[in-house]
């Protein structure tokens, strides 16, 4: 699939704009994949106690403490809009245990959701907007591309993703090919 456009993000998020439990859950899940760049395993393991308010540069922000691959920890600050989506989901789900959980019969909340469950959630919402093969990693890639487009450096994007620079470059399809400029070209030797 690849990176989503702004319009595609809005259309995807609109598929879960209802006030029912499933819509609120799916909006929070999609929001965290798109707005925090989480891997599906990281989202499946995210607990409410990993989310806290913290002052950054004189402004209160919501920070997510993420346990990434190889148990590497990182913190990701999220937008006020995403924090509001999480607040609305927290009102519905309670703010204990796992943030995103499965829904059973009669929308009964389960204890947790698996990475595969999140894959199905993303695919189901993607199909609703004609994106048959949408995957959680496409949303993570979208997060990274939007960060670069907003002027964040590759180092900052890699840190937010919990990736090494080389992996972030591959994710963003930034591998320099033959004949392309390299930073050294900019240094007047």
RODO-2510 file (C-alpha; in nm, 4 decimals, decimal comma):
residues 189
     n   res          X          Y          Z
     1     x     0,0000     0,0000     0,0000
     2     x     0,2404     0,2700     0,1196
     3     x     0,1869     0,6205     0,2510
     4     x    -0,1605     0,7703     0,2854
     5     x    -0,2446     1,1258     0,1805
     6     x    -0,4116     1,3780     0,4119
     7     x    -0,7456     1,3149     0,2420
     8     x    -0,7061     0,9374     0,2752
     9     x    -0,6283     0,9759     0,6472
    10     x    -0,9412     1,1871     0,6971
    11     x    -1,1524     0,9368     0,5034
    12     x    -1,0086     0,6450     0,7013
    13     x    -1,0699     0,8159     1,0337
    14     x    -1,4253     0,9025     0,9240
    15     x    -1,5053     0,5300     0,8999
    16     x    -1,4995     0,5227     1,2787
    17     x    -1,6560     0,8589     1,3603
    18     x    -1,9548     0,7044     1,5369
    19     x    -2,0126     0,7228     1,9101
    20     x    -2,0424     0,3469     1,9615
    21     x    -1,7770     0,1468     2,1448
    22     x    -1,6286    -0,0126     1,8335
    23     x    -1,5924     0,3233     1,6552
    24     x    -1,4248     0,4822     1,9558
    25     x    -1,1871     0,1865     1,9944
    26     x    -1,0991     0,1788     1,6250
    27     x    -1,0491     0,5565     1,6147
    28     x    -0,8058     0,5329     1,9073
    29     x    -0,6199     0,2405     1,7471
    30     x    -0,5913     0,4064     1,4056
    31     x    -0,4976     0,7344     1,5720
    32     x    -0,2118     0,5742     1,7635
    33     x    -0,0813     0,3947     1,4549
    34     x    -0,1010     0,7121     1,2443
    35     x    -0,0298     0,9772     1,5066
    36     x     0,2378     0,8049     1,7144
    37     x     0,3924     0,5694     1,4581
    38     x     0,3453     0,2648     1,6779
    39     x     0,4083    -0,0886     1,5558
    40     x     0,1052    -0,3143     1,5954
    41     x     0,2837    -0,5163     1,8661
    42     x     0,3623    -0,1957     2,0548
    43     x     0,0005    -0,0884     2,0338
    44     x    -0,1218    -0,4310     2,1454
    45     x     0,1046    -0,4015     2,4529
    46     x     0,0227    -0,0381     2,5342
    47     x    -0,1349     0,0077     2,8770
    48     x    -0,3097     0,3125     3,0180
    49     x    -0,0346     0,3616     3,2758
    50     x     0,2092     0,4165     2,9847
    51     x     0,0248     0,7392     2,8971
    52     x     0,0955     1,0515     3,1027
    53     x     0,0835     1,4281     3,0838
    54     x     0,4173     1,6059     3,0933
    55     x     0,5400     1,9602     3,0421
    56     x     0,7574     2,0044     2,7345
    57     x     0,8999     2,3471     2,6516
    58     x     0,6414     2,5191     2,8704
    59     x     0,3468     2,3314     2,7233
    60     x     0,1635     2,0320     2,8680
    61     x     0,1679     1,7345     2,6304
    62     x     0,0542     1,3755     2,6467
    63     x     0,3501     1,1386     2,6315
    64     x     0,3357     0,7680     2,5526
    65     x     0,6054     0,5447     2,6998
    66     x     0,6537     0,2768     2,4353
    67     x     0,8185    -0,0600     2,4866
    68     x     0,9602    -0,1303     2,1413
    69     x     1,1468    -0,4071     1,9670
    70     x     1,4206    -0,5756     2,1702
    71     x     1,2634    -0,4092     2,4770
    72     x     1,3988    -0,0681     2,3765
    73     x     1,2000     0,2033     2,5457
    74     x     1,1134     0,5380     2,3906
    75     x     0,8745     0,8235     2,4573
    76     x     0,6449     0,9677     2,1925
    77     x     0,4627     1,2975     2,2394
    78     x     0,1211     1,3077     2,0755
    79     x    -0,1004     1,5855     1,9448
    80     x    -0,3803     1,7382     2,1480
    81     x    -0,6274     1,5978     1,8944
    82     x    -0,4999     1,2419     1,9428
    83     x    -0,5000     1,2954     2,3203
    84     x    -0,8681     1,3934     2,2909
    85     x    -0,9434     1,0764     2,0935
    86     x    -0,7750     0,8731     2,3683
    87     x    -0,9694     1,0612     2,6378
    88     x    -1,3005     0,9766     2,4678
    89     x    -1,1969     0,6113     2,4356
    90     x    -1,0840     0,6110     2,7992
    91     x    -1,4288     0,7350     2,9067
    92     x    -1,5787     0,4330     2,7314
    93     x    -1,3220     0,1657     2,8151
    94     x    -1,2036     0,2804     3,1549
    95     x    -0,8429     0,3762     3,2015
    96     x    -0,7056     0,0489     3,3348
    97     x    -0,5241    -0,2340     3,1633
    98     x    -0,4554    -0,2366     2,7909
    99     x    -0,5548     0,0674     2,5887
   100     x    -0,6833    -0,1199     2,2824
   101     x    -0,8817    -0,4344     2,3504
   102     x    -1,0894    -0,6815     2,1585
   103     x    -1,4656    -0,6563     2,1444
   104     x    -1,6758    -0,9644     2,1958
   105     x    -2,0456    -1,0311     2,1658
   106     x    -2,2649    -0,7315     2,2416
   107     x    -1,9468    -0,5172     2,2240
   108     x    -1,8147    -0,6614     2,5491
   109     x    -1,4550    -0,5500     2,6032
   110     x    -1,1892    -0,8168     2,6206
   111     x    -0,8718    -0,7907     2,8258
   112     x    -0,6407    -0,7204     2,5304
   113     x    -0,6079    -0,7404     2,1537
   114     x    -0,3442    -0,9267     1,9552
   115     x    -0,1266    -0,7896     1,6786
   116     x    -0,3301    -1,0029     1,4382
   117     x    -0,6492    -0,8498     1,5774
   118     x    -0,5076    -0,5044     1,5023
   119     x    -0,4163    -0,6167     1,1508
   120     x    -0,7783    -0,7233     1,0931
   121     x    -0,9053    -0,3953     1,2401
   122     x    -0,6892    -0,1900     0,9999
   123     x    -0,7766    -0,4083     0,7004
   124     x    -1,1506    -0,3881     0,7769
   125     x    -1,1408    -0,0087     0,8004
   126     x    -0,9211     0,0084     0,4888
   127     x    -1,1708    -0,1960     0,2886
   128     x    -1,4414     0,0526     0,3835
   129     x    -1,2529     0,3206     0,1871
   130     x    -1,1401     0,0999    -0,1009
   131     x    -0,7920     0,0211     0,0344
   132     x    -0,8134    -0,3569     0,0290
   133     x    -0,4544    -0,4196     0,1400
   134     x    -0,4095    -0,1507     0,4058
   135     x    -0,1816    -0,2692     0,6870
   136     x    -0,0668    -0,1206     1,0193
   137     x     0,2826    -0,0658     0,8780
   138     x     0,1326     0,1599     0,6088
   139     x     0,0036     0,3840     0,8881
   140     x     0,3454     0,3823     1,0580
   141     x     0,5076     0,4728     0,7257
   142     x     0,2537     0,7536     0,6849
   143     x     0,3497     0,8898     1,0282
   144     x     0,7162     0,8926     0,9241
   145     x     0,6525     1,0639     0,5905
   146     x     0,4372     1,3347     0,7480
   147     x     0,7079     1,3956     1,0112
   148     x     0,9699     1,4480     0,7399
   149     x     0,7335     1,6707     0,5427
   150     x     0,6815     1,8842     0,8565
   151     x     1,0547     1,9440     0,8793
   152     x     1,1613     1,6920     1,1403
   153     x     1,5038     1,5462     1,0734
   154     x     1,5630     1,1834     0,9843
   155     x     1,7302     1,1412     1,3252
   156     x     1,4167     1,2721     1,5013
   157     x     1,1883     1,0534     1,2907
   158     x     1,4024     0,7447     1,3531
   159     x     1,3954     0,8149     1,7289
   160     x     1,0159     0,8572     1,7294
   161     x     0,9817     0,5271     1,5425
   162     x     1,2303     0,3475     1,7670
   163     x     1,4409     0,2621     1,4626
   164     x     1,8028     0,2914     1,3615
   165     x     1,8717     0,5501     1,0912
   166     x     1,9263     0,2851     0,8208
   167     x     1,5970     0,1147     0,8985
   168     x     1,4131     0,4479     0,8986
   169     x     1,5664     0,5298     0,5588
   170     x     1,4397     0,1986     0,4183
   171     x     1,0953     0,2526     0,5703
   172     x     1,0832     0,5959     0,4089
   173     x     1,2355     0,4706     0,0840
   174     x     1,5212     0,7185     0,1186
   175     x     1,8057     0,5009    -0,0004
   176     x     2,0318     0,7132    -0,2178
   177     x     2,0814     0,5650    -0,5618
   178     x     2,3752     0,6157    -0,7947
   179     x     2,4149     0,9749    -0,9087
   180     x     2,1981     1,1216    -0,6300
   181     x     2,3399     1,3954    -0,4095
   182     x     2,4948     1,3061    -0,0777
   183     x     2,5574     1,5367     0,2157
   184     x     2,9256     1,5492     0,1359
   185     x     2,8349     1,7235    -0,1926
   186     x     2,7198     2,0187     0,0181
   187     x     3,0487     2,0656     0,2025
   188     x     3,2738     2,3162     0,0221
   189     x     3,6102     2,1357     0,0410
***
